[in-house]
Structure formats: C-alpha cells, structure tokens
Amino acid sequence: MKTATVRQLRTEFSKVRDIIEREGEVVVTERGQAAYIIRSYQAPKKQAQEVPFDYYARLVKRMPKPISAKAAKAMDADRDDR
C-alpha cells in the first residue's frame, strides 16, 4: 500500500491520483502518522426500485361516497325552510 502526505495531496494531486488508480488506495499521512485512506469511488449497487406510493388512490379511497339523488333532493327541500 502506497503512502502520500497531506502536502503531496495539495501540490502533486495528479501523481497521487495516478497511484490511487493503479494501487486502488493510498494511505495519507499527517506529521508522520497514518491519518486517512483514500480509495477510488465505487457506486453502490442498485437495489430493486420500490413502487412509488399512490397518493391519489389513497385520497379517492378515503373520500366520502356521493349522496343519492333522493338525499340531495331532501337536503334541497330542507334549505328552503330556513
């Protein structure tokens, strides 16, 4: 495993990047002590996509049922009395 200093990261990053591409990772030292490990990025494996939640279907399911014509007529008749 190759090492690089923090100063090398700032001044010679392209060389450090080449090492990472060849070796796979680099240990970065700070004041002589190993401080960080830099690895090349690997995208996470894609998981099966979940079916998005259907909010409209949920809304329709929770909506009250329409009233019958008979009930609507009775309600209109009741309004006239007020």
C-alpha positions in Angstrom: 0.0 0.0 0.0 1.4 3.4 -1.1 1.5 6.4 1.2 1.3 10.1 0.5 1.5 13.2 2.7 -1.1 15.9 3.1 1.4 18.3 1.3 1.6 15.9 -1.6 -2.2 16.0 -1.9 -2.1 19.7 -2.2 0.9 20.1 -4.5 1.0 16.8 -6.5 -2.5 15.6 -6.6 -2.3 14.3 -10.1 0.5 11.9 -9.1 -1.4 10.7 -6.1 -4.5 10.2 -8.2 -2.4 8.0 -10.6 -1.3 5.9 -7.6 -4.9 5.5 -6.5 -5.9 4.4 -10.0 -3.0 1.8 -10.1 -3.0 0.6 -6.5 -6.6 1.1 -5.5 -6.0 3.1 -2.4 -3.4 5.4 -0.7 -2.7 6.0 2.9 -2.4 9.7 3.7 0.0 10.6 6.5 -0.1 13.7 8.6 3.0 14.5 10.6 4.3 11.0 10.0 1.2 9.3 11.3 -1.3 7.5 9.1 -4.4 9.6 9.2 -6.6 8.8 6.2 -7.2 6.3 3.4 -8.2 7.5 0.0 -9.9 4.9 -2.3 -11.4 5.3 -5.7 -15.2 5.7 -5.6 -17.4 2.7 -6.4 -21.0 3.4 -6.8 -23.3 1.4 -4.6 -25.2 -1.5 -6.2 -28.6 -0.5 -7.3 -31.4 -2.1 -5.3 -34.7 -3.0 -6.7 -36.8 0.1 -7.0 -39.8 0.3 -4.8 -43.1 1.1 -6.3 -43.9 4.7 -5.5 -46.8 5.2 -3.2 -50.1 6.2 -5.0 -51.3 9.1 -3.0 -54.2 9.8 -5.4 -55.6 6.2 -4.9 -55.4 6.7 -1.2 -57.2 10.0 -1.4 -60.0 8.5 -3.5 -60.4 5.6 -1.1 -60.8 8.0 1.9 -63.2 10.4 0.2 -66.8 10.1 1.3 -69.3 8.4 -1.0 -71.5 10.7 -3.1 -75.1 11.1 -1.7 -78.0 9.7 -3.5 -80.4 11.8 -5.6 -83.1 11.2 -3.1 -80.9 12.5 -0.2 -79.8 15.5 -2.3 -83.4 16.4 -3.0 -84.3 16.1 0.6 -81.4 18.4 1.5 -82.5 21.0 -1.0 -86.1 20.8 0.3 -84.7 21.4 3.8 -82.8 24.5 2.7 -86.0 26.3 1.6 -87.3 26.3 5.1 -84.5 28.4 6.5 
